[in-house]
C-alpha cells in the first residue's frame, strides 16, 4: 500500500514540476514590462526550484534503479540527470551573462 502511495506521490510531483516548467515557458513569452521583479518569477527563484526539483527526481529514480538492478532504466535516468544538470549550468551562465550585459548597457548610458 505504501509503495503505491509513494509512486503516486512521485507522479503528482512530476506533474506539478512539468506544469511549473510550462508556466515558466508561457511567462517568458509575455512582455517583460508586466513582470514584477519581487515575485518568484521575477527573482528567478521559481526557475531554480524547478531545475533543482527535476534533478532531485532523476536522482531518486537513479537510486531506485541502482537498488533494483535495472541497468537500462539507470542508463536512461542517468542520461536525463546529466541533461538536467547541463541545462541548469547553462541557465546559470545565461543569467550571469545577462547581468553583465545590463551592467555594460548602464555604464554605456552614463557615458552618453
LOLO-570355 format. One record per residue (C-alpha): residue number from 1; x, y, z. Coordinates in Angstrom, 2 decimals. Example, Ala and Ser with C-alpha at 12.3 -4.5 7.8 and 13.67 -1.06 7.14 Angstrom:
// residues 2
{nr 1, xx 12.30, yy -4.50, zz 7.80}
{nr 2, xx 13.67, yy -1.06, zz 7.14}
//
This chain:
// residues 112
{nr 1, xx 0.00, yy 0.00, zz 0.00}
{nr 2, xx 2.73, yy 2.49, zz 0.93}
{nr 3, xx 4.60, yy 1.67, zz -2.30}
{nr 4, xx 1.59, yy 2.77, zz -4.34}
{nr 5, xx 1.24, yy 5.94, zz -2.28}
{nr 6, xx 4.92, yy 6.69, zz -2.89}
{nr 7, xx 4.65, yy 6.05, zz -6.63}
{nr 8, xx 1.52, yy 8.18, zz -6.94}
{nr 9, xx 3.20, yy 10.89, zz -4.88}
{nr 10, xx 6.14, yy 10.91, zz -7.27}
{nr 11, xx 3.75, yy 11.03, zz -10.22}
{nr 12, xx 1.96, yy 14.04, zz -8.71}
{nr 13, xx 5.32, yy 15.72, zz -8.05}
{nr 14, xx 6.34, yy 15.16, zz -11.69}
{nr 15, xx 3.06, yy 16.63, zz -12.93}
{nr 16, xx 3.46, yy 19.71, zz -10.71}
{nr 17, xx 7.06, yy 20.08, zz -11.88}
{nr 18, xx 6.01, yy 19.81, zz -15.53}
{nr 19, xx 3.29, yy 22.41, zz -15.02}
{nr 20, xx 5.85, yy 24.67, zz -13.33}
{nr 21, xx 8.16, yy 24.44, zz -16.35}
{nr 22, xx 5.15, yy 25.12, zz -18.62}
{nr 23, xx 4.25, yy 28.19, zz -16.54}
{nr 24, xx 7.83, yy 29.46, zz -16.77}
{nr 25, xx 7.81, yy 28.98, zz -20.54}
{nr 26, xx 4.46, yy 30.75, zz -21.02}
{nr 27, xx 5.50, yy 33.64, zz -18.77}
{nr 28, xx 8.74, yy 34.02, zz -20.74}
{nr 29, xx 6.64, yy 34.70, zz -23.86}
{nr 30, xx 4.85, yy 37.62, zz -22.18}
{nr 31, xx 6.17, yy 41.18, zz -22.45}
{nr 32, xx 8.88, yy 41.75, zz -19.85}
{nr 33, xx 7.42, yy 45.02, zz -18.53}
{nr 34, xx 4.50, yy 43.13, zz -16.94}
{nr 35, xx 6.72, yy 41.02, zz -14.68}
{nr 36, xx 7.15, yy 42.12, zz -11.09}
{nr 37, xx 10.81, yy 41.96, zz -10.06}
{nr 38, xx 9.92, yy 40.91, zz -6.49}
{nr 39, xx 7.83, yy 37.88, zz -7.50}
{nr 40, xx 9.04, yy 34.28, zz -7.55}
{nr 41, xx 9.25, yy 34.52, zz -11.32}
{nr 42, xx 10.92, yy 37.92, zz -11.37}
{nr 43, xx 13.70, yy 36.90, zz -8.98}
{nr 44, xx 14.04, yy 33.60, zz -10.88}
{nr 45, xx 13.55, yy 31.62, zz -7.68}
{nr 46, xx 10.87, yy 29.58, zz -9.43}
{nr 47, xx 13.33, yy 28.69, zz -12.20}
{nr 48, xx 15.96, yy 27.46, zz -9.76}
{nr 49, xx 13.44, yy 25.45, zz -7.71}
{nr 50, xx 12.10, yy 23.78, zz -10.85}
{nr 51, xx 15.58, yy 22.79, zz -12.02}
{nr 52, xx 16.55, yy 21.51, zz -8.58}
{nr 53, xx 13.28, yy 19.58, zz -8.29}
{nr 54, xx 13.92, yy 17.98, zz -11.66}
{nr 55, xx 17.43, yy 16.95, zz -10.63}
{nr 56, xx 16.12, yy 15.56, zz -7.32}
{nr 57, xx 13.50, yy 13.41, zz -9.08}
{nr 58, xx 16.06, yy 11.98, zz -11.50}
{nr 59, xx 18.46, yy 11.33, zz -8.62}
{nr 60, xx 15.67, yy 9.50, zz -6.79}
{nr 61, xx 14.90, yy 7.40, zz -9.87}
{nr 62, xx 18.59, yy 6.61, zz -10.45}
{nr 63, xx 18.92, yy 5.50, zz -6.83}
{nr 64, xx 15.92, yy 3.21, zz -7.26}
{nr 65, xx 17.40, yy 1.81, zz -10.46}
{nr 66, xx 20.65, yy 1.00, zz -8.65}
{nr 67, xx 18.84, yy -0.65, zz -5.75}
{nr 68, xx 16.61, yy -2.76, zz -8.01}
{nr 69, xx 19.32, yy -3.55, zz -10.58}
{nr 70, xx 17.59, yy -2.11, zz -13.65}
{nr 71, xx 20.53, yy -1.15, zz -15.87}
{nr 72, xx 18.50, yy 0.09, zz -18.83}
{nr 73, xx 16.46, yy 2.46, zz -16.70}
{nr 74, xx 19.62, yy 3.57, zz -14.90}
{nr 75, xx 21.17, yy 4.49, zz -18.25}
{nr 76, xx 18.03, yy 6.41, zz -19.22}
{nr 77, xx 17.63, yy 8.24, zz -15.91}
{nr 78, xx 21.37, yy 8.93, zz -15.72}
{nr 79, xx 21.30, yy 10.49, zz -19.18}
{nr 80, xx 18.37, yy 12.71, zz -18.30}
{nr 81, xx 20.02, yy 13.61, zz -14.99}
{nr 82, xx 23.15, yy 14.78, zz -16.83}
{nr 83, xx 20.97, yy 16.73, zz -19.28}
{nr 84, xx 19.13, yy 18.40, zz -16.38}
{nr 85, xx 22.45, yy 19.37, zz -14.76}
{nr 86, xx 23.80, yy 20.76, zz -18.04}
{nr 87, xx 20.58, yy 22.73, zz -18.58}
{nr 88, xx 20.85, yy 24.18, zz -15.09}
{nr 89, xx 24.51, yy 25.11, zz -15.69}
{nr 90, xx 23.62, yy 26.83, zz -18.98}
{nr 91, xx 20.75, yy 28.63, zz -17.26}
{nr 92, xx 23.07, yy 29.94, zz -14.53}
{nr 93, xx 25.61, yy 31.03, zz -17.17}
{nr 94, xx 22.92, yy 32.85, zz -19.17}
{nr 95, xx 21.79, yy 34.61, zz -16.00}
{nr 96, xx 25.32, yy 35.87, zz -15.29}
{nr 97, xx 25.81, yy 36.91, zz -18.94}
{nr 98, xx 22.53, yy 38.83, zz -18.84}
{nr 99, xx 23.61, yy 40.60, zz -15.64}
{nr 100, xx 26.93, yy 41.55, zz -17.24}
{nr 101, xx 25.18, yy 42.89, zz -20.35}
{nr 102, xx 22.81, yy 45.01, zz -18.25}
{nr 103, xx 25.81, yy 46.40, zz -16.36}
{nr 104, xx 27.59, yy 47.29, zz -19.60}
{nr 105, xx 24.44, yy 48.92, zz -21.00}
{nr 106, xx 24.02, yy 51.03, zz -17.87}
{nr 107, xx 27.68, yy 52.08, zz -17.99}
{nr 108, xx 27.30, yy 52.97, zz -21.68}
{nr 109, xx 24.29, yy 55.15, zz -20.88}
{nr 110, xx 26.31, yy 57.02, zz -18.26}
{nr 111, xx 28.96, yy 57.99, zz -20.82}
{nr 112, xx 26.46, yy 59.17, zz -23.47}
//
